[in-house]
């Protein structure tokens, strides 16, 4: 990654926090899905978080400048990511879109 040592450390912290939180919520959603009689809300939420994890991987692979992650730290915050995941989960739950459609629209081939 390009940047000063301090910038790189901060960028890595931003990236790690984003991915760790998203992956934790995939697991949490699946646990809730199992605990609450396979309620479809939790499955939709897990799918949306999986797609977000794949989107993050794609973004991480496309950018090697620490400044990019620092400048976009608010977009990569868990609160911001959750807004998108919530919207995707609602679309899946309401039958407006499938997880595959959402993934395709975001350039994700597998999740």
C-alpha positions as CSV (number, residue, x, y, z in Angstrom):
1,X,0.0,0.0,0.0
2,X,1.2,3.5,-0.8
3,X,1.4,6.2,1.8
4,X,3.4,7.1,4.9
5,X,3.8,4.5,7.6
6,X,1.2,6.3,9.7
7,X,-1.3,6.6,6.8
8,X,-0.9,2.9,5.9
9,X,-1.5,1.8,9.5
10,X,-4.6,4.0,9.7
11,X,-5.9,2.7,6.3
12,X,-5.4,-0.9,7.4
13,X,-7.3,-0.2,10.6
14,X,-10.2,1.2,8.6
15,X,-10.2,-1.8,6.3
16,X,-9.9,-4.3,9.1
17,X,-12.7,-2.7,11.1
18,X,-15.0,-2.7,8.1
19,X,-14.4,-6.3,7.1
20,X,-14.4,-7.6,10.7
21,X,-17.8,-6.0,11.4
22,X,-19.4,-7.2,8.2
23,X,-18.2,-10.8,8.7
24,X,-19.3,-10.8,12.3
25,X,-22.7,-9.8,11.2
26,X,-22.9,-12.5,8.6
27,X,-22.3,-15.0,11.5
28,X,-24.7,-13.2,13.8
29,X,-27.5,-13.1,11.2
30,X,-27.1,-16.8,10.5
31,X,-27.1,-17.6,14.2
32,X,-30.4,-15.7,14.5
33,X,-31.8,-17.4,11.5
34,X,-31.2,-20.8,13.2
35,X,-32.4,-19.6,16.6
36,X,-35.6,-18.0,15.4
37,X,-37.1,-20.8,13.3
38,X,-35.4,-19.9,10.1
39,X,-37.1,-16.5,9.9
40,X,-36.4,-15.1,6.4
41,X,-35.5,-11.7,7.6
42,X,-32.3,-13.1,9.1
43,X,-31.4,-15.0,6.0
44,X,-31.9,-11.9,3.8
45,X,-29.8,-9.9,6.2
46,X,-27.0,-12.5,6.1
47,X,-27.1,-12.5,2.3
48,X,-26.9,-8.7,2.2
49,X,-23.9,-8.8,4.6
50,X,-22.2,-11.5,2.4
51,X,-22.6,-9.3,-0.6
52,X,-21.2,-6.3,1.3
53,X,-18.1,-8.4,2.3
54,X,-17.6,-9.3,-1.4
55,X,-18.0,-5.6,-2.3
56,X,-15.4,-4.6,0.3
57,X,-13.0,-7.2,-1.0
58,X,-13.4,-5.8,-4.5
59,X,-12.8,-2.2,-3.2
60,X,-9.8,-3.3,-1.2
61,X,-8.3,-5.0,-4.3
62,X,-8.9,-2.0,-6.5
63,X,-7.1,0.6,-4.3
64,X,-3.6,0.6,-3.0
65,X,-3.4,4.1,-1.8
66,X,-3.8,4.7,1.9
67,X,-5.3,8.1,1.3
68,X,-8.2,6.5,-0.5
69,X,-9.3,4.6,2.6
70,X,-8.6,7.6,4.9
71,X,-10.7,9.9,2.7
72,X,-13.5,7.4,2.5
73,X,-13.4,6.3,6.1
74,X,-17.0,7.6,6.7
75,X,-18.3,5.5,3.8
76,X,-16.5,2.5,5.1
77,X,-17.8,3.0,8.6
78,X,-20.0,0.3,10.0
79,X,-22.9,2.7,10.3
80,X,-22.7,3.6,6.7
81,X,-22.2,0.0,5.5
82,X,-25.3,-1.0,7.6
83,X,-27.5,1.5,5.9
84,X,-26.7,-0.1,2.5
85,X,-27.0,-3.6,4.0
86,X,-30.4,-2.8,5.5
87,X,-31.6,-1.4,2.2
88,X,-30.5,-4.6,0.4
89,X,-32.0,-6.8,3.0
90,X,-35.3,-5.0,2.7
91,X,-35.2,-5.4,-1.1
92,X,-34.6,-9.1,-0.8
93,X,-37.3,-9.5,1.9
94,X,-39.9,-7.7,-0.1
95,X,-39.1,-9.6,-3.2
96,X,-38.1,-6.5,-5.1
97,X,-34.7,-7.9,-5.9
98,X,-32.9,-11.2,-5.4
99,X,-29.5,-11.4,-3.7
100,X,-28.1,-12.3,-7.1
101,X,-29.5,-9.2,-8.7
102,X,-28.0,-7.0,-6.0
103,X,-24.6,-8.7,-6.3
104,X,-24.7,-8.3,-10.0
105,X,-25.6,-4.6,-9.8
106,X,-22.5,-4.1,-7.6
107,X,-20.1,-6.1,-9.8
108,X,-19.9,-9.1,-7.5
109,X,-19.9,-12.5,-9.1
110,X,-19.7,-14.7,-6.0
111,X,-20.4,-14.0,-2.4
